[in-house]
Amino acid sequence: MATDSGGRRPQSLALRVTVLVGLATSLLFLLFAWSVERSIELHFARMDLQQMRAAWHALDGALEPGSGPGAVPPLAARLQRAMAGNGTVAYLVRGAGGSVLARNTTPQLERLLQHVAPAADLQLDELRIVAASGHAWRIAVFRSATRSVALAVNVDFHLQYLNALQNALWGGTFVASLITVLVAGLAVRQGHVPLRRISARMRALSAERLSTRLDPQRVPVELQELVEAFNAMLDRIEASFERLREVSADIAHELRTPITNLTTQTQVALSQTRDAAAYREVLYSNLEEFERLSAMIADMLFLAQSDRGRAGLQLGPVDLLAQARDLTEYFEPLADERGVRLTVSGTAPRVIGDKAMLRRALSNLLSNAVRHTPQGGGVAIRLGADSRFASVAVSNDGAPIAAEHLERIFERFYRVDPSRQRGAEGAGLGLAIVQSIVALHGGQVRARSEGGTTTFEMQLPLASSAA
C-alpha cells in the first residue's frame, strides 16, 4: 500500500476555515471601528477649527476698531464684546515687535504656545493637541504681516468622548469577532455532517457489501463529484472482486483436472506390480501434466506481474515483418499437418518494444488461429501502419464468434464453449497474455468476427510516438 509520508500532518479543514473567517471578520470590524473613530475625531477637529476661525475674525475686528464716528471703546471692552460668543477659546496676540496685544491664556499654556511654529494660515493640518494646566487643548499659531496669533480650544470633553467611544468600539469588536468565530466553527461543524455520513457509509463497506452506492442527489453540490468518484471506484473494485472470484474458480478448475489425472494414474500404477515399460509410460504421462501445470503457473505469474507493472521490458527496435515471417516458418509444420495455409502480407515500420514479449504475443495469436482453423482454411497475417500505430492483424477462417463472447474473449480462462475439454489447447490464458503485453507497450488489441473470418489485431505505437 503506497502512502504519502512526507511532511507533517496537515491542519484540520474546520480549524483552517474557522481561523480564516475569524481573522477576516476581525480585520473588518477593526477597520470599521478605526474608520468610525477617525471620522468622529476629524469632525471634532473641524468644529474646533471653525470655532478658532470665528474667534480670529472677532479678534481681528476688535484689534482694528476702524475709523467710524464716535468714541472708540477701550481695547479690553472691545475684546470682551468680540469674544462674548467664543469664551472657550484662549488667545495670545502679539504685535510685529513681539509685544503682547491681547491675551486670556494661562502662563503654562502661554509657554507651550511659544514653542509652536507659526503657520501662514489657519488650516486643519496645522492644529495640534497639547496638555496644559491639567487640560487638553487644540492649538494653532499663525502669523500675518502685522501680528502673530495663537489660539487654543479646550478639548477635554472631546477626548473623553473619544476614549469612551474607543473602548466601546474595541470591546464590541472583540465580542463580535468572538461570536463570529463561534458561529463559523458551528457552521463548519454542521457543514461537515454530510462528510461524516459519507464516512459512516464507507466504514460500513466490506467485501460482501460492495454493491452499496451513495446517492449523488442527496449530498450538497460541493460533494457530488466526490460521491460520483467514490461510486465509480466501488464499481471498479466490485468488478475486480468479481473477476478475482471467477479467476479463482477457473484456476481451481484448471488445476483440478491435471492433479486428478496425476493422482489417478499414480494410483493405477501402484495398484499392482508392473514392468519397467509400464512405469516409464506412466512417468511420461505424468511429465506431460507437470509441463502443463508449469506452463499455466508461469503464465499466471506473468499476468500477475504485468498487472502490477513489474514485467520488466527490454526495449529496443522490433521489426514486426521479420517476426511474422519467423513465426510463420515455425508454425508451418503444424499448419501443414492440419491442412492450413499461412500467408504474410503488408509492411510496418519498426516499433520500440520488448522483442521477446512481442514475439510471444504474436505467437499466441498465430497458435490460436492455426488451432481453430478447419482443414483447407487459411491464416493470414497482415501488417500496416498509420500516423501513430503499427498494426499486426491475424485472421483465420472458421466458425464465427458471437458478439457476446468477443467482449470477454480476452478475460483469463474465459471459454467460448465451456463444454470443450482443454486438452492440448492450454489453460486459456493466451489471449489474456496478448492483451497484457500489448498494454505494457502502450498499444491496444481488439477482435472481430464476421463473414466466416475471425481477426485479432494488435496496434503498437510507432518508434516516434513511443519516444
C-alpha positions in Angstrom: 0.0 0.0 0.0 1.5 3.3 -1.1 1.2 6.2 1.3 2.5 9.8 1.3 4.6 10.1 4.5 6.4 13.3 3.6 6.0 16.3 5.9 3.8 16.8 8.9 0.1 16.2 9.1 -2.0 19.0 7.5 -4.1 21.1 9.8 -7.9 20.4 10.2 -10.0 21.9 7.5 -12.5 23.0 10.1 -9.8 24.8 12.0 -8.5 26.5 8.8 -11.9 27.8 7.8 -12.8 28.9 11.3 -9.4 30.8 11.7 -9.7 32.3 8.3 -13.3 33.5 8.9 -12.3 34.8 12.3 -9.3 36.7 11.0 -11.3 38.2 8.1 -14.2 39.4 10.2 -11.9 40.7 13.0 -10.0 42.7 10.5 -13.2 44.1 9.0 -14.5 45.0 12.5 -11.2 46.6 13.4 -11.2 48.6 10.2 -14.8 49.7 10.8 -14.0 50.7 14.4 -10.9 52.7 13.3 -13.0 54.4 10.5 -15.7 55.4 12.9 -13.2 56.7 15.5 -11.2 58.6 12.8 -14.4 60.1 11.3 -15.6 61.4 14.7 -12.1 62.7 15.6 -12.0 64.7 12.3 -15.5 66.0 12.9 -14.4 67.4 16.3 -11.2 68.9 14.7 -13.3 70.7 12.1 -15.6 72.0 14.8 -12.7 73.3 16.7 -11.2 74.9 13.5 -14.5 76.7 12.8 -14.5 78.0 16.4 -10.9 79.2 16.0 -11.6 80.9 12.8 -14.7 82.7 14.3 -12.6 83.7 17.3 -9.8 85.1 15.0 -12.3 87.2 13.0 -13.7 88.6 16.2 -10.2 89.3 17.5 -9.2 90.9 14.2 -12.3 93.2 14.4 -11.5 94.1 18.0 -7.9 94.9 17.2 -8.8 97.1 14.2 -11.7 99.3 15.5 -12.0 101.2 12.2 -12.5 104.9 11.7 -16.2 105.4 12.2 -17.8 108.4 14.1 -18.0 108.3 17.8 -15.6 107.5 20.5 -13.6 104.2 20.2 -14.1 101.9 23.2 -11.1 100.7 25.1 -9.3 97.5 23.8 -10.4 95.5 26.8 -14.0 96.4 26.2 -13.8 95.6 22.5 -12.2 92.2 23.2 -14.8 91.4 25.8 -17.6 92.3 23.4 -15.9 90.5 20.4 -15.2 87.3 22.3 -18.5 87.1 24.1 -19.6 84.1 21.9 -16.1 82.5 22.0 -15.5 82.1 25.7 -13.9 78.7 25.4 -11.2 79.9 23.0 -7.9 81.0 24.6 -5.9 83.5 22.6 -2.5 85.3 22.7 -1.9 88.1 20.2 1.5 89.7 19.7 2.5 92.6 17.6 5.2 92.7 15.0 7.8 93.6 17.6 6.7 90.8 19.9 4.7 92.9 22.4 1.6 91.3 23.7 -1.5 93.0 22.3 -4.1 90.7 23.9 -4.3 87.5 25.9 -6.5 85.3 28.1 -4.2 82.4 28.4 -2.7 80.8 31.5 1.1 81.1 31.9 1.6 77.4 31.4 -0.4 77.4 28.2 1.4 80.5 27.0 4.8 78.8 27.5 3.6 75.9 25.3 2.4 78.3 22.6 5.8 79.9 22.4 7.3 76.6 21.2 4.8 76.1 18.3 6.0 77.1 14.9 3.6 79.6 13.3 1.9 78.9 10.0 0.8 81.3 7.3 -2.9 80.4 7.5 -5.3 78.7 9.9 -5.7 75.1 8.4 -6.8 71.8 9.7 -3.4 70.1 9.3 -1.8 72.9 11.4 -3.8 72.0 14.5 -2.0 70.3 17.4 -3.2 68.9 20.8 -1.2 69.7 23.9 -1.7 69.4 27.7 -1.5 72.4 30.0 -2.8 73.1 33.5 -4.4 69.7 33.7 -6.4 70.2 30.5 -6.1 69.2 26.8 -6.0 72.0 24.2 -6.2 72.0 20.5 -3.8 74.8 19.4 -2.8 76.6 16.3 -0.4 79.6 15.7 -0.3 81.6 12.6 1.4 84.9 11.6 0.2 87.8 9.4 2.1 90.8 8.3 1.3 92.9 11.4 0.8 90.3 14.2 1.0 86.7 15.3 -2.0 84.9 16.8 -2.0 81.8 19.0 -5.4 80.2 19.6 -6.3 77.2 21.8 -9.6 75.3 22.3 -10.2 73.1 25.3 -10.9 69.5 24.0 -11.3 67.7 27.3 -14.9 66.7 26.5 -13.9 65.6 23.0 -11.1 63.4 24.2 -13.3 61.9 27.0 -16.0 61.1 24.4 -13.4 59.6 22.0 -11.9 57.5 24.8 -15.3 56.2 25.7 -16.1 55.5 22.1 -12.8 53.8 21.5 -13.3 51.5 24.5 -16.9 50.7 23.3 -15.7 50.1 19.7 -12.8 47.8 20.6 -14.8 45.9 23.2 -17.6 45.5 20.7 -15.1 44.4 18.0 -13.7 41.8 20.3 -17.2 40.4 21.3 -18.3 40.5 17.7 -15.2 38.7 16.5 -15.6 36.1 19.2 -19.2 35.5 18.3 -18.3 35.3 14.6 -15.6 32.7 15.3 -18.0 30.6 17.4 -20.7 30.8 14.7 -18.2 30.0 12.0 -17.0 27.0 13.9 -20.6 25.8 14.4 -21.4 26.4 10.8 -18.3 24.4 9.7 -19.2 21.6 12.0 -22.7 21.5 10.7 -21.4 21.7 7.1 -19.3 18.6 7.8 -22.3 16.5 8.7 -22.7 15.2 5.1 -19.0 14.2 5.1 -19.5 12.3 8.4 -22.4 10.5 6.9 -20.4 9.5 3.9 -17.6 8.3 6.1 -20.0 6.2 8.1 -21.3 4.6 4.8 -17.7 4.0 3.8 -16.8 2.3 7.1 -19.8 0.0 6.6 -18.5 -1.3 3.4 -16.9 -4.8 3.2 -16.1 -7.4 0.6 -19.7 -8.7 1.0 -21.3 -5.3 0.7 -19.6 -3.8 -2.3 -22.9 -3.2 -4.0 -23.6 -0.3 -1.7 -23.7 3.1 -3.6 -24.1 6.7 -2.4 -26.8 8.8 -3.9 -25.2 12.0 -5.5 -28.6 13.7 -5.4 -28.7 13.5 -1.5 -25.5 15.3 -0.8 -24.5 19.0 -1.3 -23.4 20.1 -4.7 -19.8 20.5 -3.5 -19.7 16.8 -2.6 -21.5 15.5 -5.7 -18.3 15.0 -7.6 -16.7 13.2 -4.7 -19.6 10.8 -4.4 -19.6 10.1 -8.1 -15.9 9.4 -8.0 -16.4 7.1 -4.9 -19.2 5.2 -6.7 -17.0 4.8 -9.8 -14.2 3.5 -7.6 -16.7 1.0 -6.0 -17.7 -0.1 -9.5 -14.1 -0.9 -10.4 -13.5 -2.6 -7.1 -16.6 -4.7 -7.4 -15.7 -5.6 -10.9 -12.2 -6.6 -9.8 -13.5 -8.7 -7.0 -15.9 -10.4 -9.4 -13.1 -11.1 -11.8 -10.9 -12.4 -8.9 -13.7 -14.8 -7.9 -14.1 -16.0 -11.5 -10.3 -16.4 -11.9 -10.0 -18.2 -8.6 -12.8 -20.6 -9.7 -11.2 -21.1 -13.1 -7.7 -21.7 -11.6 -9.2 -24.3 -9.2 -10.9 -26.0 -12.2 -7.8 -25.9 -14.4 -5.6 -27.2 -11.6 -8.0 -29.9 -10.5 -8.0 -31.7 -13.9 -4.3 -32.4 -14.2 -3.9 -33.1 -10.5 -6.8 -35.6 -10.7 -5.1 -37.2 -13.7 -1.8 -37.4 -11.9 -3.4 -38.9 -8.8 -5.5 -41.4 -10.8 -2.5 -42.5 -13.0 -0.3 -42.9 -9.9 -2.9 -44.9 -8.0 -3.4 -47.2 -11.0 0.3 -47.7 -11.4 0.7 -48.6 -7.7 -2.3 -50.8 -7.6 -0.3 -53.8 -8.9 3.2 -54.7 -9.9 4.1 -53.6 -13.4 7.2 -53.9 -15.6 9.6 -51.0 -16.2 8.0 -50.0 -19.6 4.6 -49.5 -17.9 6.1 -47.4 -15.2 8.0 -45.4 -17.8 4.8 -44.7 -19.7 3.1 -43.5 -16.5 6.1 -41.2 -15.8 6.0 -39.8 -19.3 2.3 -39.1 -19.0 2.8 -37.5 -15.6 5.6 -35.4 -17.1 3.2 -34.0 -19.7 0.8 -33.0 -16.9 3.6 -31.4 -14.9 4.7 -29.4 -18.0 1.1 -28.2 -18.5 1.0 -27.2 -14.8 4.3 -25.4 -15.1 3.3 -23.5 -18.2 0.0 -22.5 -16.5 1.8 -21.3 -13.4 4.3 -19.3 -15.5 1.5 -17.7 -17.5 -0.4 -16.7 -14.3 2.8 -15.3 -12.8 3.5 -13.3 -15.9 -0.1 -11.9 -15.8 0.2 -11.0 -12.1 3.5 -9.2 -12.7 2.1 -7.3 -15.7 -1.0 -6.3 -13.8 1.3 -4.7 -11.2 3.6 -3.1 -13.8 6.6 -5.4 -12.8 7.0 -7.2 -16.1 10.4 -5.7 -17.0 10.6 -4.6 -20.6 13.9 -4.9 -22.5 13.1 -2.1 -25.0 14.7 -1.9 -28.5 13.7 -1.6 -32.1 11.5 -4.5 -33.3 10.9 -5.5 -36.9 7.3 -6.8 -36.9 7.6 -8.2 -40.5 10.7 -10.2 -39.6 9.0 -11.6 -36.5 5.9 -12.5 -38.5 7.9 -14.4 -41.1 10.0 -16.3 -38.5 6.8 -17.4 -36.6 5.2 -18.4 -39.9 8.1 -20.7 -40.6 8.0 -22.1 -37.1 4.2 -22.9 -37.3 4.4 -24.1 -40.9 4.8 -27.9 -39.9 1.8 -27.7 -37.6 -0.2 -25.9 -40.2 0.7 -28.4 -42.9 -0.3 -31.2 -40.6 -3.7 -29.6 -40.2 -4.0 -28.6 -43.8 -4.0 -24.9 -43.1 -2.4 -22.2 -45.3 -0.2 -19.5 -43.8 0.4 -16.1 -45.6 2.1 -12.9 -44.7 1.4 -9.6 -46.4 1.9 -5.8 -45.9 4.7 -3.9 -44.2 5.0 -1.9 -41.0 7.7 0.4 -39.6 9.8 -0.7 -36.7 8.4 -0.2 -33.2 10.1 0.2 -29.9 9.4 -2.7 -27.6 10.5 -5.9 -26.0 11.3 -8.3 -28.8 10.7 -11.5 -26.8 7.3 -10.3 -25.4 6.0 -9.1 -28.8 7.1 -12.4 -30.3 5.2 -14.2 -27.6 2.1 -12.2 -28.2 2.2 -12.8 -32.0 3.0 -16.4 -31.4 -0.1 -16.8 -29.1 -2.3 -15.2 -31.8 -0.9 -17.4 -34.6 -1.1 -20.6 -32.5 -4.7 -19.8 -31.6 -5.6 -19.1 -35.3 -4.0 -22.3 -36.5 -5.7 -24.4 -33.8 -9.2 -23.1 -34.7 -8.9 -23.1 -38.5 -10.6 -26.0 -40.2 -8.8 -28.2 -42.7 -8.4 -26.4 -46.0 -8.7 -23.0 -44.4 -6.2 -20.3 -44.2 -4.5 -18.0 -41.7 -3.3 -14.6 -42.9 -1.0 -12.1 -41.2 -1.4 -8.6 -42.5 0.8 -5.7 -41.4 0.0 -2.0 -41.8 0.5 1.4 -40.2 -1.0 4.9 -39.8 0.5 8.1 -38.4 0.7 6.8 -34.9 0.4 3.0 -34.8 1.8 -0.1 -36.5 -0.8 -2.9 -36.7 -0.5 -6.7 -37.0 -3.7 -8.5 -37.8 -4.0 -12.3 -37.6 -7.1 -13.6 -39.4 -8.3 -17.2 -39.8 -11.2 -19.0 -41.5 -13.7 -20.8 -39.3 -16.9 -20.6 -37.3 -17.6 -17.0 -36.3 -17.5 -15.9 -32.6 -20.7 -14.4 -31.2 -20.6 -10.7 -30.2 -21.2 -11.5 -26.5 -18.1 -13.7 -26.5 -15.9 -11.2 -28.3 -16.5 -8.7 -25.4 -15.0 -11.2 -23.0 -12.6 -13.2 -25.1 -9.5 -11.6 -23.5 -10.5 -12.4 -20.0 -8.5 -15.1 -18.2 -9.8 -18.7 -18.5 -12.8 -17.5 -20.5 -14.3 -20.2 -22.7 -16.3 -19.5 -25.8 -17.5 -23.1 -25.5 -17.4 -24.1 -21.7 -18.1 -27.7 -22.5 -14.9 -28.1 -24.5 -12.0 -30.0 -22.9 -8.8 -28.1 -22.9 -6.5 -31.0 -23.7 -3.9 -29.6 -26.0 -5.4 -26.1 -26.0 -3.5 -24.9 -23.0 -5.0 -23.1 -19.9 -7.0 -20.4 -21.7 -4.5 -17.6 -20.8 -3.0 -17.0 -24.3 -5.3 -14.1 -25.3 -5.1 -12.5 -21.8 -1.3 -12.6 -22.1 -1.5 -10.9 -25.5 -3.6 -8.1 -24.1 -1.2 -7.6 -21.2 1.8 -7.5 -23.4 0.2 -5.0 -25.8 -1.0 -2.9 -22.9 2.5 -2.8 -21.4 3.7 -1.4 -24.8 1.1 1.3 -24.7 -1.0 -0.2 -27.5 -4.3 -2.0 -27.8 -5.7 -5.3 -29.1 -9.1 -6.0 -30.5 -11.1 -8.8 -32.0 -13.8 -9.0 -34.6 -15.6 -11.9 -36.2 -17.7 -11.7 -39.3 -18.3 -13.4 -42.6 -16.7 -16.7 -41.5 -13.4 -14.8 -40.6 -12.1 -14.0 -37.2 -9.4 -11.4 -36.8 -7.2 -10.4 -33.9 -5.4 -7.1 -34.4 -2.6 -5.6 -32.3 -1.8 -1.9 -32.6 1.5 -0.8 -31.3 2.9 2.8 -31.1 5.5 3.7 -33.7 9.0 4.4 -32.6 8.5 8.2 -32.8 5.3 8.0 -30.8 6.8 5.7 -28.2 9.7 8.0 -27.7 
